[in-house]
Amino acid sequence: MMDGWIHNTFGLQVQAAQLLEYRTEAELLDYLAKGMVKAPFLHVGAGSNLLFINERYEGTVLHSQIKGMEVTAENDQEVCLRVGAGEVWDDFVAYCVQQNWYGAENLSLIPGEVGASAVQNIGAYGVEVKDLIMAVETIDVNGQKRVFQPAECAYAYRDSIFKRPEMKRYFVTYVHYRLSKVEHLKLDYGTIRKELPDDVPVTLPLVRQTIINIRQRKLPDPKVLGNAGSFFTNPMVSREKWQQLLAAYPDMPYYEVDAARVKIPAGWMIEHCGWKGKALGPAAVHDKQALVLVNLGGASGADIVALSEAVCQAVLNKFGIEIHPEVNFIE
Ligand code: EPU
C-alpha cells in the first residue's frame, strides 16, 4: 500500500489517496477482508484508456499484478488458456504468435493489460477480443468469486457489462481465451493485404509485424507523446443519414454494421473539420491520426476535456453527428 501516483498513458500527474497493488487472488482477498477497500474505489489496468479529470483521486485505486499464462485444455484444433489480469496484453499476443496459435495477432501492440481487454472489448483490424474470450474470472468487493460466461458479458463494440457503474464492484482476476491451432487469418480489414509483401508466404509473425508497422505509423508512442489511443468511438448512423453524407462526400470511408446501421470513422470527420494536427493549449489532435488526442506536455485532464469538447462540437456542426469518447473519464 502506498500514497501513489497513478500510471496513465496520457502522462497526467494524478495521485490516489490509496493505491493497492496485488500479485495474487489471496492478496486481494486479504485487502478486502481487512476492510481496506472502501468506496470510492477504482480498478485500473495500465491506465491506457483513462482520462483523469482531477489531479487527485480521493479514494482507493486497485491494480492487478496477477501474472501467468496457463494452458487449461487443448486438442489438435484449439488451445484454451487462463491468463492473469495483470499480464501485459501484447506479451500475451506475442506468446500466442510464438506458439503458432491463431486469433490474437490482429490485436498486436494494443496497449494495456489482460484484465482490461475483457472490460473494454479491445478491437482492431477486424477482430475483437470477445471473439477469443471463453470466461472471465472475477472477485467482487465483498470477496466473492464469480465467473462470467461470454453471454453474460454483454459484449458489443468497445463495450461490456463490466463498464456499467453497478458492475465496477467486480475485479477481473483471470481471463480465459481460446486460440486456434489451425491456420485462420483475418486479412481483409483496411490496408493489411496491401501491406503484406507478396513474394513470401503469409505467416503469423508476418501478420503480427504488419499490424505493428501500421499501428506505429499512425499511433503515437505514449512514452514520447501522452495519449490513450482512439479518443472517440466511431459513431453508427442510420442508412438514411449515411446516404445523405455519401451524396455530399462521395469518398467518405465507412464500415457496414447491420441492415439498419453503418459506422463512420470519426477520425475522417475530425480531419474534415480541419482539426487534424491542431492544438488547443497543451492538448492537440494527433497529426497522423485525428481520432487520437495527445498531451503536448504539461496538459491537465481539463485541457484534454476542453479539446475533446471543441472537437465534438465541430463534428456536430459540420456533419450533424454526435461523437462520444471511448476513453473513460474519471472524476
Ligand atoms: N481516417 C482519416 N483521417 C484520420 C484518421 C482516419 O481520413 O485522421 C480514415 C482512414 O483513412 C480510414 C478510416 O478513417 O479510411 C478508418 O481509419 P483507421 O483504419 O485508422 O481506423 P480508425 O477508425 O481510426 C479504429 C479503432 C482503432 C483500431 C483501428 C484499426 C475505434 C475507436 N478505433 O480506428 O482502435 O486500431 O480501427 O482497426 O474503433 C483504439 O481503440 O484505441 C484503437 C486504436
Residues whose N, C-alpha, C, O or C-beta is under 5 A from the ligand:
A	BS01	EPU	G123 A124 Y125 G126 G190 A228 G229 S230 F232 T233 N234 P253 P265 G267 W268 E271 K288 Q289 A290 L291
